[in-house]
Amino acid sequence: MTFADRLAQLVAARESQIVLGLDPDPTRLWPEAIVEAPPDGPPARRAAAAVRAHCAALIDAAGPACVAVKPQLACFERLGAEGWAALAAVAEHARTAGLLVLADGKRGDVAVSSAAYADALAGSTQTPFGDVAGLGADAFTASPLLGGDALEPLIAGARAAQAGVFVLVRTSNPGAADVQDLALAQGGALWERLARLVAQLGDAGPASAAGLADVGAVVGATAPQHMARMRELMPRAVLLLPGIGAQGGRIEDLAPAFSSHRAGGLVSASRWIAGAHEAGGGSPATAARAQAERLREAAWALS
Amino acid sequence: MTFADRLAQLVAARESQIVLGLDPDPTRLWPEAIVEAPPDGPPARRAAAAVRAHCAALIDAAGPACVAVKPQLACFERLGAEGWAALAAVAEHARTAGLLVLADGKRGDVAVSSAAYADALAGSTQTPFGDVAGLGADAFTASPLLGGDALEPLIAGARAAQAGVFVLVRTSNPGAADVQDLALAQGGALWERLARLVAQLGDAGPASAAGLADVGAVVGATAPQHMARMRELMPRAVLLLPGIGAQGGRIEDLAPAFSSHRAGGLVSASRWIAGAHEAGGGSPATAARAQAERLREAAWALS
């Protein structure tokens, strides 16, 4: 089954469009995770074990209100090989909890390297010693800066594994304006051009029972004024919407994302869920579960 | 000493501006590397050992004609945690051979994640169990698609480690035209705007004895018609020039890159060196050494 159809089924079954962002910072882990690290060994191994325990606890707490997790690859890579092993374990934990895995690395490179990234995240790699499985992600984020011939191997690799790709169109950070909002001589902003590219690449993909494309878009929830135009330019794309909460985005502005399909928008939140106890008190797990459930209800009510 | 000054010294000492690209494909490793893999164990471990041996042999053969290695992170990530461990070992092997390490991952993300990437590649990560060192790269590649506030933490993290950053300005693939060549309403192409951003970010950096900035640019050798303009827009930037050979770029077109300083251009070649024996015969190591030496002479003669 294609990524889009697996997603649509899961959104309907869980009545949720929430994606649990996993951005573990080793200095801000839940206390219950730190004590699960081995008492000795190299710092990277102990920290990776704590990161893994933190993410597992977060998934156990908030996962039931979500459809997917979105591990931020940078947060694992900074712990080296131990971090990558923790990432694989966390992805497996999420799958066992019935969640999709969206690997967030914003990869993009010339064709041969893009193909390698697709193998790393969703596919597998042929070697003289047998195939090596990748991370097994259900979808991953990609950068369109290198153009169509760089995106195509990422998408082809994803498709071969029945996975999806979310292409950056208009990100949630203030600096997105520096490049993505530039006005083009041909008319429109760069992000509109990127949105058209996403629609095109998705239309070339497999049919989906839900009518959704397997190429989606990352669209920051911090620029709600563009949301209706995004939906117009990319009618079949699933929009991955980061930036709610800490970055200033408001869930009530996201309704246009859901106008085509209930699974047409995915609301991603990381620190807002994992750090809910810092603002509201209570145990980290209880606060995270309540926050995720509030988000789930608010998004579902919009769709 | 800043990255730019370390680079300038090494270029002068080795009379070389050649960067040895490390893009190991497990199905195309040198035969001498495959036999060094352990006779049993999981495919990922055996393949990672072979990749490590391949890169070490390549560095031993071609390294003396080069100033740096450029590992393509995708090629290691596709072997998971074992691949990441091989990457760290290969970087260490290159350093021992007196070469700089340019980590090629084209990273770029919102500020907090960009900071994590900088820690992963050039810095270190604070954890409750002690600091975890990153890859120790002397420089890394970065994507500017997310704008200034996403590049700044990458550059700040690099600077704190006396490392450099190479920002994508105009890549070597044909699809680069799809986005980077778009004409802007304000005049000029997107890549010219990116080039100005690179110059600005570099000017804010530390002084360098060589007069070179610690923010460089990735500029494909496949669009030589832009080379003089690149140098004009980024007078102090080191230009990392991939695309020679297999991708169609010709070394004799790169002279403008060296007009400001002999270390102002770095010519990167991967398959053209590692696969030299496929075209010209001989042992892989002998052919790679001869090819790298030919490239070194050709670039040095231009500068």
Interface residues (C-beta under 8 A of the other chain):
Chain A: D23 P26 T27 L29 I34 A37 P43 A44 R46 A47 A50 Q72 A74 C75 E77 R78 L79 G80 A81 E82 G83 W84 A85 A88 K106 R107 G108 D109 V110 A111 V112 S113 S114 A116 Y117 D119 A120 T125 Q126 T127 P128 F129 G130 D131 V132 G134 L135 S143 P144 L145 L146 G147 G148 D149 A150 L151 L168 T171 S172 N173 P174 G175 A176 A177 D178 V179 Q180 L182 A183 L184 A185 Q186 L190 R193 L194 L197 P242 Q247
Chain B: D23 P26 T27 L29 I34 A37 P43 A44 R46 A47 A50 Q72 A74 C75 E77 R78 L79 G80 A81 E82 G83 W84 A85 A88 K106 R107 G108 D109 V110 A111 V112 S113 S114 A116 Y117 D119 A120 T125 Q126 T127 P128 F129 G130 D131 V132 G134 L135 S143 P144 L145 L146 G147 G148 D149 A150 L151 L168 T171 S172 N173 P174 G175 A176 A177 D178 V179 Q180 L182 A183 L184 A185 Q186 L190 R193 L194 L197 P242 Q247
